[in-house]
Amino acid sequence: MAVTKTKVFIWLFIPIALVIAAFAGYLWVALNWSYSKGERAGYVQKFSQKGWLIKTWEGEMAMVAVPGSMPEKFYFTARNDELAKKINATVGKRVSIYYEQHKGLPANWFGDTDYFAKEVKVLE
């Protein structure tokens, strides 16, 4: 029985297409279902756009629990340019950032952190 080019193409194409579809499905689930959600308050002290191909906004917020204590830093990512403008306007002010944590994303394609900012509110 002779192997035709069509059969070879099908035997190569189907597994590759299934792997790509499975990876795309995994990414969709990882980006749309959050591992955890929460809110943190502090002072945004650093916020910049980073990335080679996929540009994301990366931020650093200093959280002070008790005045005079060492601040804990919270690193977050903002993928939305409109939200980035709002956060940029609050640099240096006390803010509350609502975030969602998405674990299992490959490398840093979607941001440098697992914490994606969804909303920002000025507290002062």
Number of C-alpha atoms within 10 A of each C-alpha: 3 5 7 8 9 9 11 10 10 11 11 11 11 11 11 12 11 11 11 12 12 12 12 12 12 13 14 12 14 17 18 10 12 16 14 11 14 11 13 15 20 23 23 25 15 14 19 13 14 13 14 7 7 11 15 22 24 22 24 17 25 20 19 15 12 8 7 7 9 11 15 12 16 17 19 23 25 27 19 13 13 10 16 24 12 14 23 17 12 17 16 14 15 18 21 18 23 17 22 23 19 19 15 13 17 10 9 12 13 18 22 18 19 20 23 26 26 17 16 19 14 16 10 6
